[in-house]
Amino acid sequence: MGTPELSVPVQPADRWRALLLIGLCAGIFSGILGIGGSAILIPGMIGILGLAQHKAHGTSLMIIVPTAALSAIVYALRGQVDWGLVIVYSASSAVGAVVGATIMPRIPARDLKRLFGLFLLLVAIRMLVPTPVGTATSLDLTDPAKLFGSLGLGLFAGLCSGLLGIGGGQILIPGMVILFGVSQRLAQGISLAFIVPTALFGTITHYQNGNTVPRIAAFVVPAALVGGLIGSNVSQIVDVHYLKILFGVFLLYASGRMILGNVIARVRRSADGEPAQADLPTSG
């Protein structure tokens, strides 16, 4: 019948090993790919802890803030952050993050779960399908088209961040690479620095709405910081092509669970001999 959604179904200390593993994996992928890590954090907190959908999204942002900050420092020390672009993207994303976090509590948990599943599916496709390679090491913001395009990209990334509990890197990175030809590593460094204020604004709004669980974040953050440090250094020395493929396959599985979770549960009930005919959907 699936894991029931409760506010805090188990005490964090009872599942500390699982929480540490979730944080470590999220941090590693965050540092390697320049993303927030919500693709691991949210399914992990829901599937392992049974955390309510909305609280998992809010708590994810709370964890992402320090994790992205540490990884961004590593990229910055290697000269892979353009602070001018970070400011431009962050200025518009802050507005989007607050709007998204304000809208999120109004969305039913089932719909939010499917929406996040769709997001995971899109991320999986991006991981598995080759994208154009950017080479630009800077962006001329005196060009109105590039300036307003960057502001719009930041606004959309911030909206998705607040709404879905993500860092926004999965929106920002392909946007910078495909639209503006920014190099991949520079885009990842900018993304991580951008995520910090964006996720912070979303976290504050989610906290005010009661959609965060700080004591879970307190267990996950230390492991995520270690993972972020590992991942951001690994990204400088290895070809992450095969890792992206592995991560993409994992996300395909996770997105299927999110989008088709109710259908899977009905099939299991039917296989167990429980009456499920009344629950069957009339359309896909």
BELMOPE-V231532 format. One line per field, one symbol per residue. ss: DSSP state (a for helix, b for strand, c for the rest). burial: I if it has 24 or more other ideal C-beta (glycine too) atoms within 12 Angstrom, else O. A space follows every 10 residues. Layout:
BEGIN
ss: ???
burial: ???
END
This chain:
BEGIN
ss: cccccbcccc caaaaaaaaa aaaaaaaaaa aaaccccaaa aaaaaaaaac bcaaaaaaaa aaaaaaaaaa aaaaaaaccc ccaaaaaaaa aaaaaaaaaa aaaaccccaa aaaaaaaaaa aaaaaaaacc cccccbcccc cccaaaaaaa aaaaaaaaaa aaaaccccaa aaaaaaaaaa cbcaaaaaaa aaaaaaaaaa aaaaaaaacc cccaaaaaaa aaaaaaaaaa aaaacccccc aaaaaaaaaa aaaaaaaaac aaaaaaaaaa acccccaaac cccc
burial: OOOOIOOIOO OIOOIOOIII IIIIIIIIII IIIIIIIIII IIIIIIIIII IIIIIIIIII IIIIIIIIII IIIIIIOOOI IIOOIIOIII IIIIIIIIII IOIIIOIOIO OIIIIIIOII IIIIOIIOOO OOOIOIOIIO OOOOOIOOII IIIIIIIIII IIIIIIIIII IIIIIIIOII OIIIIIIIII IIIIIIIIII IIIIIIOOIO IIIOIIIOII IOIIIIIIII IIOOIIOOOI OOOIOOIIOI IIOIIOIIII IIOOOOOOOO OOOOOOOOOO OOOO
END
